[in-house]
Amino acid sequence: MRAMGTTVSLFDARREELTEKEAPLAARMRPRTLDEFVGQEHIIGPGRLLRRAIQADQLSSIIFYGPPGTGKTTLARIIANTTRAHFIAINAVLAGVNDIRAAIKEAQERRGQFGQRTILFVDEVHRFNKAQQDALLPWVENGTVILIGATTENPYFEVNKPLVSRSRIFQLKPLTEDDLRKIARRALEDPERGYGKLKVHIDEDALDHLVNVANGDARALLNALELAVETTPPGPDGVIHIDMAVAEESIQRRAVLYDKEGDAHFDTISAFIKSLRGSDPDAALYWLARMVYAGEDPRFIFRRMLIFASEDVGMADPNAIQVVTACAQAFDYVGLPEGRFHLAQAAIYLATAPKSNSTMGFFDALKTVEQEREAEVPAHLRDASRDAEGFGHGQGYLYPHAYRDHWVAQQYLPDALQGRVFYQPSDQGYEAKIREEVARRREAQLAAMIDGSALAPPEVLTFTGDRAGRDRERWLQRTIGDVGEHLAALRDRVMDAAELQRHHLVLDLNAGSGLLTWEALRRVPEGGVWTLARTAREAEALRELAARLPEVERPIVMQGNLDELPDLLAARGDADVRFDAVVGRNALTRHPDKPAALRRIVALLRSGGRLSLAEAIPRRAQRLYRLVPLDRLDPELAEQVVQAEEAIYADQDDPMVNWDASDLEVALEAAGLSEIRLEVVEQPTEVHVTPALIERWFDATPKDRPSYGQRLAARLSAEGLDEVRDLFARTLTGQTVTWTSVIVYVRARRGD
C-alpha cells in the first residue's frame, strides 16, 4: 500500500508538472511573489496596507474588484504562496452550498486540531446566489474563514451587503502601457516560463500595437504574444521576427470591458448623458461609439436620449423630442449597421441643442404634494356640472377665451400655495421667448390675488425656546471648548486640501496629540499613515492609543525631528516609501532652515503628491500689551513695554519669528513645488485669563525660550516690571479676551 501511495503521489506530481509546462503563456507567467507582481501600486506598493498585511500574514477578509486581466486571481495565489494559513480556492460558477460546507468543515478541523487559520478564496464571488452567500456569512463573521473574493462586478451592488461590510474592498485598475510592456519583456526574456530560450525579436511598433489593443488586460496581451510567437516560423538565422503584420494578426480587435448589467454599462451611459448635457458633441459621439462597439442595445440608447430630450433640453428646443423620436423610428425601419447614422444624428442634435431643465418643476410640485397638507381645489375651479347650485362650485370662473389674448388673471393654485413657483423658464433657445411673458402674467396674477381675493392668512409656525438665548448659553459654556472647535476646523481644512484617497500613504510631520494622524488614518483605510513625534512622551502616547487597532492598521510612529526623518525611515526599511500626501501643523514654525526642511519633505513626496500645512506665524502673534490699558502706566514705561514686546518679533536670529508667509512662498518655489497656494487667516479665539496664565506669562524660571516677563526685564527696571505685572493682574484676571493668532495654510504639489 505504501508503494502504491508513492506511485500515485509521483503520478500526481508528474501530471502537475506537465500541466504547468503545457499551460498557456498567461498561466505560466503568473507572478508568484509580490516582487514579481506588476502594476496596482496604489494597493500593493511599498507601505500600502495590503502589502503590509500580506507580508505580516495578518489578512482580514478582502474583496478584489476590477476588470479582467488586472491581477485579482494572481494576488490571491501570491497570498496562498506566502501565508501560513491553510488556503482553499473555489470558483463561484462551479461551487454550490455543499462545497462551501465542505470548506467550512475543513477550516473548523484545521482550527481545532492545529490552531491554523483558513483563507477561502472565491473567484467570481458575485456569481454566488443569496443562499450561497448566506451560507458563507456566519463563518466569515466568526472568523472560521478569512474570505478573499474576486469579482469584475461592483461588489456594492452584486455582493451580499453583510459580506461587503465585513470585508475590505480593493479596486484594481487596468494596467498602464508601461506595466504591459514590462510584462511582455519579462515573458520574452524568462527562460523557464517564457520564451527566453528562443530567439524572439519584436519590433517596437508591433509591441506598441499589442500593448495598445490589449487595453490594460495582461492576459489579453500574453495570449496575443503567445499566438504571435507560436505561429511565426523562425528565419534562416533562427530568429522569430514579430513585425506589425504579425502583431495585427495576433490581436485584431480591442477587448472592451462592457457588461450590460454591470458597472461599465452604467458608467458609460452616464458619461454619454453627461457629455450631452455639457453640450460636447465630440465626447458624446465617443461614448456612443464605445457603447455601439461593445454591442449595447441601440433601443436602450434611444430610450435614454428620449428622456434627455425632455429632461435636459425641454422647452429650450421643443423640436428635440420630435427629432429623437423620428431618429428612433428610422432606426426601427433601417436597423444596423446603417441605423448608426440615426443614433449619431440624435446624439449630435441633443449635444448642440440649447439646454433647459425647467421640466424638473414637475418634481418640485410632486414634492409639494407629498410633503404638504392636501390643499382644496378652489371653488371656482371645481366641476360645475354636478353641484353648482348647491355648493356654488364653478361660480366665478373666468373663461380665458372670452378675454383679450385669451388670458385673464385669476387664481388657479390653492389658497395656501399662492405665489409658489414650480416652472422656471430658462434663457435658452425657444424658452427665452416665453420667459418674459410667463413672468409678466405671474406678476399680474399675484396682484389680482392680493387685490381681489380673501386669502387665508399664511400658517404661522411657532418654536419653543429662545434661540438667541441658547446661543448665548453655548457661548458662556465655551472657553477651552472654543479652542477645540478651531482645531477641528484646522484639521478638516488641512486634510481636505491633501485630497486623500482611501489607498494613499500619508506622512504627518508633527504629530503632537495626533490631531492630523487619527483623521488621516480614518481617511486612508487601505493605505498607511506615518507620523513623526518630536518627543518620546508624544510618541509613547500615540503608540498607546494605536495599540487598540489591529497591528497592520496602526500608524507607524517615529520619534525625532524633521532633519532625522530620512534616517528614521531607513531604519525601518521604508527608505523607498514615497508619500501621496505630507501634512503637518506647525511643522516648520521652529525649524531654523525652512528651505532645507522643505527640500527634505519634497524628496519624500511621490510625483504629483500633495503638501498641506497649517503654520502659525509667530511674527503676527497677539501682542499682550494690546490687551491692557497702557494709559494707566507712566508714558515712558508704557513705551518701554511696547518696544520690549515688539523687539521679540523683530529678532532676525530667532527662527520662530524671522519669517512671514512671503518667505515661506519663496522657499516652497525653491524646493521645486508647483500649484502653490497660500492663504493667511486671522483666527480670533476667546481666551479666559486665569491667575495661572498670568503667572506663566511672567514666569522667571530659566527655560529654552524666555517668558514674556523675562523679555520685559531686559528693558524695564524691577520696579517697572512689577508695575506692569500688577496692571495685567488687576485688569485681566477673570476676563475673557479675544486672542488673535495668524495661520498660513499651505497647499502645494510635487510636479515632477
C-alpha angles and dihedrals in degrees: 000000000000090000091050090050090052091050092051091048092051090046091052091048091050091049092051090048092052092044091053092045093049095041119116117273092253090058094044093050094049106132115250100193137035090250090059093047114105124207134359092093089160091071107023103027119120111300097011117137096243093052091048091048093050093047092047092043089231102126124160123195112302139176122211111210125185148099123298119284097025099110109267096133091036091058089051091052091048089054089050089053095049106035126093088211122100109261125214122180126196134166116231091216092060103028126087136188090280091058090051091050091049090051091048091049091051091048091051092050092049091049094048099043103034105013087238123152121229127220114203113201114200114189115206089011091177088071091069111105122226094267092053093047091047090051090055099042102079092051092050090048096052094042099247088130133018107222123221109183128185122199141160090206128080103270092208088068105026105037127069108271094228089055091048092049090055095049139067112236119217117190116211119206131211109276118259122245090253090053091051093048090052091051092048093049091048091052091050093048102040107101096194106042102014138035099289091122091056127073101243123168119184122189115236093238090050092052090046089054093051091047093047097048093043085070098208095315113125092192092055090049095050092045090054092045091050091051091049094051098040095049099042114086117220118255126239089280091053093250120136102218117201111193132171093277092055091045092052091050091049097054113019104162131041114241106233116199103232127144113176090218098039144074096282090058095051096038094050096047087047090054090048094052093045090051090053090048090049091053092239107142093180094057091042091055091047094054090042089054091049090055096044092046090052092051101255114171106260090212089062089053091049091050090055092047091050089054090047092051090065101028100048107015100029117136093359086078113007088183091069094081090050094050094049092045090051091048091049091051091047090052090053089054096045107029125187139006096016091040088074087081089064092048090052094046093052092047094048092047092052094044093052098039120103111262133233130159094189090126085075084079086084090065091050087055091047090051089052090052091049098046107032131067112271109266123216121247107253111256096241090056096051125104108279096190095084113030109011091122098046102039103014093241112173094017114136095024112146114217105224095207089063091064135071114278086011091271137105131174112252140135117278103156121071115268094257092053100049110138095021113138121205103157114065110183114215125224092240130111119314092355091063088066094057097039096085093045093050091050092047093052092046090055092049092047094050091049090052092052092052094046102040111023131075097223121188112253113261116266113264117216117208128204128203116227134035109268093196089051091051091050091052090049091052090049091051090051091051124090113113087013088066090058089053091055091052092049091050090052091048091049093051093046094052094045095045090053090054089065093215125196124201094257098046127123113230132193119201107202099197112024101180105160092348098263092151098023097066093043090050090050090053093050099046105044093155095040129054142256127218117189132191118213117193097209134042089236093057091046093051092049091052092048092050091053092044092053089080090068128076108272098250091050097053123106114254104244119205126181123214142064131299094262090057094050099099090051092047091053092046091051088057093048091251098114091120095050114115119192129230090209137014116199133178148162115218089343094143101030096098099029111118095211108038096172090055091046091052092050089053091050093048090054088061094052121091118231107287092017120147131238116202121176139166110204125181111222105221091189088069095042124137112284111228094208088065090062095062134058099255089181087079089068129073106277093240092050091046090053091050090053092052093047093046093052095044089051088063090065096041096061105121091192094059109090091203096062106021094087142061136189092278091057090051091051091054090050092050092053092047090053090060099253122147138198087040115185124179124184121185113207130187109221115200115196131182109238125188109217113221130181088252091057092051089047089055092050092053098036111144096195112119112253140162090269120032118245123242090260092051090052091052092047090064090067106022132069118246090254092049091050091051090050092051092047090050090051091053092048095047098045104033109033109112093007127123110224134184108249114197121202127174123226128186115209111209124201123174143145135221103239106188 
